[in-house]
Structures are given as C-alpha cells and as structure tokens.
C-alpha cells in the first residue's frame, strides 16, 4: 500500500513538472515586463548615478528594428546615466536590476519610454501607443560618476580635436561642391534658392521637414520617417539646438538647406538626453521650410 501511494505521488509530481511551461517573460516589482537572453556570472550591478555603457536595440512589437546602437551611434554603443525612475515600472527600474554582461529585453509602452527616457512628447507615427515596444539591452560596462568624469576628462581633448578635424574636412568638401557656404556663429549653411523671398521672422510659426544625421550619414531623426513635419515657433527657446535655430534666421519660406552644427552649438560636451547623440558630436541637418499656409 505504501509503495502504491509513493508511486502515485511520483506520477503526480512527474506530470506537474512536465506540464509546467517556462513563462515568455517576467515582471519587475512594479510591472515592467522583461526576459533574459544571457545571464552573466558577474555580480557587479549598477547604482543610481552610475554611467552605463550598453548595446541597445529598439524594436516594434512585430520585431521590426528601428534603432540599433551598433549602426546608429557614432561609437557603436550608448552611454546611460542611471537615474531615478520618473514612474514606477519605468525602463530605469529594469536597467537597475542588470548585472554587467547581462542581455535583457524589456517590454514597455512607447509613450512611457519616449516621455520618461528620451524626454520627447512626439511619438513616431509607426508606433502604436497601445502596443508595447521592445528594448533590448546588453550591459557592457559600469562606471561610477567619479570614474566616468575622470575618463571623460582624459578623452575630452582628443574628442574635441577629432571633431575639429572632421568639421574642417567636411566644410572644405562643401566649399568645393557648392557655390556658397555661409558661416553663422560657428555653424555652416548651404542654402538652395527659393522663389519665396520672405524671411523667417521672430515669432513666426513654421512647419519644418528635416532629418538629422551624424557625419557618417547615419540618420537618427527624420520627420519623413515619422510621416509629418514638426511645428516650431521662430525664436522660442528649448525647441531646437542653437546652431539650427540660428541657421533658420537665414532662410525663407519654401526653402531647403543643409546645416552643419558643431557640438558647442548643438548637444555639447554632455550629448543629448538619453545619449542618443554622444558628447562632442557634430550634426548635419537637412531641412525644408514648408510654404506658408
């Protein structure tokens, strides 16, 4: 009888384990969904305020990749400063749980990611805010604020020199290829002729189609890809980088231009929010001011 009961219990346990499925994803304490691709044996974890070197990829729900740091970032990786989550269940909550060497995909709503992480309110049209996007991250390196600042100081002179050389070479090329290259407070502008001679004035509201790229021609923002132009008010602060703002002062309605903005007129020595644009990185803008309505 005892042997029969023991066998019966074994059968129940066996079928319980055989029918148990590994979940597709797990959740953090506040509901952020994630799944591991690689789990590192390294026990080094980041603290709030640390700077993280990561390989990052953004995908839509159907696995369509629209950002890959390997191809989109000038240095092939992104630098993240781990801050306090703006909301419970944000991407920072997931990143804080990573160990050096881990590779994880996070499932998050696009509006939460764009507002909290990128500090952008405009969601690309190809993203549905009702559908999760997938953020895949591999944590490569962790630096304390002190280590990061020391490393940045050591690199800053070389980065500035590299930028100066790259900008000088491109300006020389532009001058060979174009009739006129205008310098506007350190930025360089090539204007196409326009039949509309009405200059843009302070306070004008304009619609602008443009793409922003690095010097290696990798585009990191495009209104064409988003499906609609962006609206700006001439002279209003915190809408765009200073170099582009000053270049627009030389333009008219219904005119196109390309603008080379050095980092000190762009995202500077710190780079952009979210580090999409690294420190000391010049940007090329190809802009088109749409006709007046």
C-alpha positions in Angstrom: 0.0 0.0 0.0 2.8 2.4 0.9 4.6 1.5 -2.3 1.5 2.2 -4.3 1.0 5.6 -2.7 4.6 6.5 -3.2 4.3 5.6 -6.9 1.1 7.6 -7.2 2.8 10.7 -5.7 5.7 10.3 -8.1 3.3 10.2 -11.1 1.6 13.4 -9.9 4.9 15.2 -9.5 6.2 14.0 -12.8 3.2 15.2 -14.7 3.2 18.5 -12.8 6.8 19.3 -13.9 6.2 18.1 -17.5 3.2 20.3 -18.0 4.7 23.4 -16.4 5.7 25.9 -19.0 8.5 28.5 -18.8 6.9 31.9 -19.0 7.6 34.1 -22.0 8.5 37.0 -19.7 8.8 38.0 -16.1 7.8 41.3 -14.4 9.6 43.6 -12.0 8.0 44.6 -8.7 6.0 47.4 -10.4 5.0 45.6 -13.6 7.8 46.1 -16.2 7.9 43.0 -18.4 11.2 41.5 -19.3 13.0 38.4 -20.5 16.7 37.3 -20.3 18.8 36.4 -23.3 22.1 36.0 -21.5 22.7 35.9 -17.7 26.2 36.9 -16.6 28.0 35.2 -13.8 29.3 38.7 -12.9 27.8 40.1 -9.7 28.7 43.7 -10.5 25.4 45.8 -10.5 24.9 49.5 -11.2 24.0 52.1 -8.6 21.9 55.1 -9.1 24.1 57.8 -10.7 26.4 55.3 -12.4 27.2 55.6 -16.1 26.5 52.5 -18.1 27.9 51.6 -21.5 25.3 49.5 -23.3 24.5 47.9 -26.6 20.9 48.9 -27.3 18.2 47.9 -29.8 14.7 49.2 -30.2 12.0 47.2 -31.9 8.3 47.3 -32.6 6.0 44.6 -31.3 6.4 42.6 -34.5 10.2 42.7 -34.1 10.9 45.4 -36.7 14.2 47.1 -35.6 14.1 50.9 -35.8 17.2 51.8 -33.7 20.4 49.8 -33.2 23.3 51.5 -31.4 25.8 49.3 -33.3 24.7 51.0 -36.5 23.2 54.3 -35.4 25.6 55.6 -32.7 28.9 57.0 -33.9 30.7 54.9 -31.3 28.6 51.8 -31.7 27.3 51.9 -28.1 25.1 54.2 -25.9 26.1 55.8 -22.6 23.3 55.8 -20.0 23.2 57.6 -16.7 21.1 55.5 -14.4 18.7 57.9 -12.7 15.7 57.8 -10.5 12.6 56.4 -12.4 10.1 59.0 -13.2 7.3 56.5 -12.8 7.1 53.0 -11.2 7.7 50.3 -13.7 9.8 52.6 -16.0 12.8 51.4 -18.0 15.2 52.5 -15.3 13.7 50.1 -12.9 14.6 47.2 -15.2 18.1 48.6 -16.0 18.9 48.8 -12.3 18.5 45.1 -12.0 21.0 44.2 -14.6 24.5 42.8 -13.9 27.5 43.5 -16.1 27.3 41.2 -19.1 23.5 40.6 -18.9 21.4 40.8 -22.0 17.7 41.5 -21.5 14.6 42.6 -23.5 12.1 44.9 -21.8 8.5 45.3 -23.0 7.3 48.8 -22.4 4.6 51.2 -23.8 6.1 53.6 -26.4 4.7 56.8 -24.8 6.3 55.8 -21.4 9.7 55.1 -23.0 9.7 58.3 -25.1 8.5 60.6 -22.4 10.4 59.2 -19.4 13.7 58.0 -21.1 14.1 60.3 -24.2 12.2 63.3 -22.8 10.2 63.5 -26.0 6.5 64.0 -26.3 6.2 63.3 -30.0 5.7 59.6 -30.7 6.7 58.4 -34.2 3.7 57.6 -36.3 4.8 54.0 -36.9 4.5 53.3 -33.2 1.1 52.5 -31.6 0.9 53.7 -28.1 -1.5 50.8 -27.3 1.2 48.2 -28.3 4.4 47.6 -26.4 7.8 48.2 -27.9 10.8 46.0 -27.2 14.0 47.5 -25.8 17.0 45.0 -25.8 20.0 46.0 -23.7 23.4 44.3 -23.1 25.2 45.9 -20.2 28.9 46.2 -21.2 30.5 48.5 -18.6 29.6 50.3 -15.4 31.4 53.4 -14.2 30.8 55.5 -11.1 30.3 59.2 -11.6 33.9 59.8 -10.5 35.3 57.2 -12.9 33.2 58.5 -15.7 34.2 62.1 -15.2 37.9 61.2 -15.0 37.5 59.1 -18.1 35.7 61.9 -19.9 38.3 64.5 -18.9 41.0 62.2 -20.3 39.1 61.8 -23.6 37.7 65.3 -24.0 40.8 66.8 -25.6 41.0 64.0 -28.1 37.3 64.2 -28.8 37.4 67.9 -29.4 40.4 67.5 -31.7 38.7 64.8 -33.6 35.6 66.9 -34.0 37.5 69.9 -35.2 39.3 67.9 -37.8 36.1 66.2 -39.0 34.2 69.6 -39.2 37.1 71.3 -41.1 37.3 68.4 -43.6 33.6 68.5 -44.3 33.4 72.3 -44.6 36.3 72.1 -47.1 34.4 69.5 -49.1 31.2 71.5 -49.0 33.0 74.6 -50.3 34.3 72.5 -53.2 30.9 71.2 -54.0 28.7 74.3 -53.5 28.8 77.9 -54.7 28.4 79.3 -51.3 28.8 78.1 -47.7 27.6 80.6 -45.1 29.0 80.6 -41.6 26.5 81.5 -38.8 28.1 81.8 -35.4 30.2 78.6 -35.9 27.6 76.6 -37.9 27.8 76.2 -41.6 24.9 76.5 -44.0 24.3 75.7 -47.7 21.1 77.3 -49.0 19.1 76.3 -52.0 17.5 79.1 -54.0 13.8 79.8 -53.2 11.2 81.7 -55.2 9.7 82.9 -51.9 11.9 85.7 -50.6 10.0 86.1 -47.3 12.5 85.7 -44.5 11.5 83.8 -41.3 11.0 86.3 -38.5 10.9 86.1 -34.8 7.6 84.6 -33.6 6.7 83.0 -37.0 5.2 79.5 -36.7 6.6 77.2 -39.3 6.3 73.6 -40.4 9.7 72.0 -40.9 10.6 68.8 -42.6 14.1 67.7 -41.7 16.4 64.8 -40.9 19.3 64.8 -38.5 22.4 62.6 -39.1 25.9 62.1 -37.9 28.9 62.7 -40.1 28.9 59.1 -41.1 25.4 59.7 -42.8 23.6 57.6 -40.1 20.2 59.3 -39.7 18.9 59.4 -36.1 15.8 61.5 -36.5 13.6 62.2 -39.5 10.2 63.8 -39.9 9.9 62.0 -43.2 10.1 58.7 -41.4 7.6 60.0 -38.8 5.2 60.8 -41.5 4.6 64.5 -40.8 6.6 67.8 -40.4 7.4 69.3 -37.0 6.0 72.7 -36.0 8.2 75.3 -34.5 7.9 78.9 -33.4 10.9 81.0 -34.5 12.9 82.3 -31.5 11.2 80.2 -28.9 13.7 78.6 -26.6 14.2 74.9 -25.9 12.8 73.8 -29.3 15.9 73.0 -31.2 19.7 73.3 -30.9 21.2 76.8 -31.2 23.1 76.1 -34.4 19.9 75.1 -36.3 17.9 78.0 -34.7 20.5 80.5 -36.0 20.6 78.9 -39.4 16.8 79.3 -39.8 17.3 83.0 -39.4 19.0 83.0 -42.8 16.2 81.0 -44.5 12.9 81.8 -46.2 9.6 80.0 -46.6 9.7 77.2 -49.1 13.5 76.9 -48.9 15.8 73.9 -48.4 19.2 73.9 -46.7 21.8 71.6 -45.2 23.3 72.8 -41.9 26.5 71.5 -40.2 26.2 72.2 -36.4 29.3 71.7 -34.3 28.7 70.2 -30.8 29.2 73.5 -29.0 26.2 74.9 -31.0 24.4 71.5 -30.6 24.4 68.9 -27.9 27.7 70.0 -26.4 30.1 68.1 -24.2 27.3 66.1 -22.5 25.5 64.8 -25.5 21.7 64.6 -25.8 19.2 63.3 -23.3 19.4 59.5 -23.3 22.8 59.8 -25.0 21.3 59.3 -28.5 23.9 61.9 -29.6 27.2 61.3 -27.8 29.4 64.2 -26.4 31.4 66.3 -28.9 29.3 65.1 -31.8 28.6 67.5 -34.8 25.3 67.0 -36.5 24.1 67.5 -40.1 20.6 68.8 -40.6 18.9 68.6 -44.0 15.9 71.0 -43.6 13.0 72.1 -45.7 10.8 75.0 -44.6 7.4 74.4 -45.9 5.4 77.1 -47.7 3.1 79.4 -45.7 -0.4 78.1 -45.2 
